[in-house]
């Protein structure tokens, strides 16, 4: 009887943990401005109006940044297709890992970890911040920095196409952020990029 009760409690706990993940909408892969229009409107923005990002916009943003556009290839290139870059998404109440294959945000930590992002005048009013993390088991950090640049530009172009604001940020509290996101020693934060609504 006790074993069954413990098993039921454990199963219930597992369901609660899984319920904390966010299943994203299928990304919309058509529409938006032309590439030339988006390039013309691409700029860095540091002033945002605090507002929640709609579910479809969030899904489209993450797919554009580093989703899969073919079975084994992503929207951002990497050297020798190592795919060493992963995205974490920081909201004001939790942080998530973007599982691009499953199109799911997996909750990593509860609570507000935005202090580790630095520059609260920018990040606290953004709808979210995307944290680009390199898996150094897959590639050298030099390659990861180049890959992060591709992802960053994808975010810039999507933001310009949708009338959103964004800015690539190299100033963040690296050790604190790695700890907050529960990264391993072989994972390195490369870049932070808030995305938000324009004033």
N, C-alpha and C positions, 0 to 999 in steps of 0.2 A: 504493500500500500504506500509506504513512504517513498519507495523508488519511483512509483508511478506519479506521485505528487511532485517529486523533485524534477522528473522528466517533463511534466506538464508546465512547471514554472520555467524550466530552461527553454522549452519550446516557445512559450509565451514571450520570454525575454528576447529570443532570437527574432520573433515576428516584430516586436517593438523596434529593435535595432534596424531591421530591414525597412520598416515603415518610415524611418528617418531619412532614407535615401530619396532622391527626387528623380522620377522617371521623366525625362525631357520629351517634349513633343518632337515628332519627326521634323528635321530642319527643312525649311522652304529653300529650294535651290534655284529658284527663278525670281526675277523681279529686281527691284532696286535700281539705282542709277547706273549708267554706263561706267566702265573703268575710267575713261577719260574725265567724266564728270566727277567721279569720286576722287581721282587724283587732283583735280583742280580745287576741290573743296577740302582736301585733307589738311588738317592743322592740329596742333597741340592745344588742348583746352584744360585749364586747371580749376575753373569755377563751375560748379554743378548745382542744380536744384535737387534736393533730396526727394527721391521718388522711386518706387518699386518698379523694376523692369518687368514688363509683361512676359509670360511664359514662352510665347512664340519667339519674341525678340531675343530672349536669353538663349534658347536653343539655336537659333540662327547664328548668333554671335559666336558661340563656342564652336559650332561646326565650321564657320568661316575661319576662325582662328587656327584650329588644328584638328578638325574632324577628318573622317575618312571620306574621300571622294571616289575611291576605288576599293576593291576588296582589301588590298594590303598597302595602300598609299594614302597619304594625308594631303590636306589642302596646302600645307607648308612643307617644302622640301627639307631633307636632311642628307648629310654626306653618307653615301653608300646605303641609303635608306635605313639607317640605324634607328631612326625614330626615338631618339634619346630624350626628347622633350615631352613633358607632361604638364598639364594645367591644373592648378588649384584655384578655386573660386572662393573669395572671402566676402561674406555678407556681414551685416552688423550683428547677427546673432549666431553665426556658425560658419565653419569653413568646410569645403567639399573638394573631393578629387573628381575631376572630369574623366569618366570612363568613356572614351570616344567610341569604342567598339560597341558597347551596350547602350550608348546614348543615355547615360545615367550620371547624376551627381551623387557620389558616395560620401556620406557625412564622415568627416575626419575628426572634427572636434566641435563641441557645443560652446557657445559663449562668444563674446566679442574679442577677437584677436587683432583688431585693426591697429592697435598701438604699435605692434611690431612692423606694420607697413611704413611707419614714419609719415611725416608731413600730414597731420590730421586735417589741416585746412583744405587739403585736396581730397584725401581718401574718405573722410567721414561724410562728405556730401555726395560722393559717388554712389551709384546704385550697387556697385560691386567692384572688387578689384581682382584682376586675373594675375596669378602668380605663376611665372614660368620656371619650372624646375627641371634640371638636367639629371638623368640617370648616368652617372659617370662609369658604371659598369658597361654601358653600351657605346660610349664615345668620349673623346677628350673634351675638356672644357672649352678649348678654342673653337671646336666645331659646334658645341652647344651654344656658344654666344652668337655665332652666325645664324643658327637655326632660330634662336630667340628673336633675332632681327626680322626674319621672314614672318614669324607668327605676329610680331608686333605690327608689321606693315599690314598684314591681313586684318588685324583689329582696327587699325586706322582707316582702312578703306571701307570696311563694313560700317564703322561709325559714321564716316562721311556720307555714305550712301543712305543711312537711316536718320540723319540729323541728330546723331548722338555726339558726345564729346569724349575725348580720351587723351592720355598723355603717357608716354613711356617713361618710367622712373627707375633710375639706377641707385637712388638713395633710399635705403631701407635698413632695418635692423636685422642683418643676415642671420646671426646666431639665434636671436630671439624668435625670428620668423620660422626658421628651420625647426626649432623646438616646439613652437606653437602648432605647426603643421605635422609634427611627429615624423619628420624626415629622418632617413638613415644617414650614416656618415658618407655614403656614396651618392647622396643626392645633394645637389647644390642649387640654391635660388639664384637665378640669373637676372631676372627682370620682373618688375611689378608694373602693372598697367591698369589703373582705374578706368572705369567706363561709366558715364552718367548722362543725365539730361541737362541740356544747355539752359542758361538763365535767359 
